[in-house]
């Protein structure tokens, strides 16, 4: 990863990759959403409300995956002092919080006709809400640390500690009694019918590509701002 330690080398790759991920992800997401809305059959129990899963599930994966990315970047910052690690972690935080919020909102809308309530303080929903609070705290802490000119070490430690919540989210449906259904998709098998599975996986790939494009755009903006601030400091001196 140190091959990308030079910001100029990173930007040379990030510029075309941003567009590729953005357009490719957008096309895949539109195809998957159209298939999920118009081609897939309704569920025999939940009927058409099940179509929310094509947004809810990828959003949940991205909410968790975003914090995993923050934890990996934080580890690289603390252990290897990678110069772009802190930038990457900060760039991930806001879109990660947005997708976590989207997961909670779509989950509540899905839960109302299925469970008879918008919210239940069970393990899965509560731990996802905690993840949203962690994102908000991380963004605030990172901004405060940047304003005081810190190295971001405290923020990185927070990113690592917050990762403790990820296995809690994943195993919450097994550890506690919950309204939330158990795991439907595993590494080797799935309980979802193939007619509903392929739009979900294509949509998830599209969402992940869009997420990557957003992160790259934010990293480029942060590097540009840092360059401008450095130039202003030199001019002031």
C-alpha positions, 0 to 999 in steps of 0.5 A: 500500500505504500506505493500510494503514499505519494499524494501525486501518485495516488491522485493520478490513479484516483481521478479516472477511478472515481469516474469509472466507479461512479458511472459503473456503480450507478448503472449497476444500481439502476439495473438492480433497482429496476429488476427488484421493482418490476421483475422479481416476484413478491414474497409469499408472506411480505408481498411487495414490501420485501422489495425494500431489501434491495436498498436495505441490505446493501446499505447495512453492508456498506454501513458495517463495511465503512467502519471496517474500512475506517478500522483498517485505515486507522491501523495503517495510520498507527502501525505503519504511519501511512500518510494517506490513511487518516485521509482515507478514514475521514473520507469514509466516515460521512458516506458510512454514516449516510448508508447506516442512516439509510439502513435504519430508515429502510429497516423501520419502513420494512418492519412496520408491515412485517412486525407491526412496529417501526422500531424495536430495541432488539440486538440488531437494530440497537447495535446498528443505531450505536454504529450511527452514533459511532460514525457521528462521534468519529466525524466530530472527533476527526474535525476537532483534531484537524482544527487543532492541528493534531496528527489524528492518533486519537481519532485512529484509536477511536476508529479501532475501538469502535470496530468492536461493535461490528461482530456484535451487529453480525452475531446479534441475531444469534446471541439474543432473541430478536424480531430481526430475521437471521442471516439469509446470505452466507459465504457458501449458501443462501436462503433467498431464491435466485430470482431475488438474489441476483438483483440484490447482489448486482445492486450491492456491487453497484452500491459498493462501487458508488461508495468507493467513488464517493470516498475517492472524491472526498479524499481528493477534496481533502488533499486539495484543501490541505494543499491550499492551506499549506500554501496559505501558511507559506504565504502568511509566513 
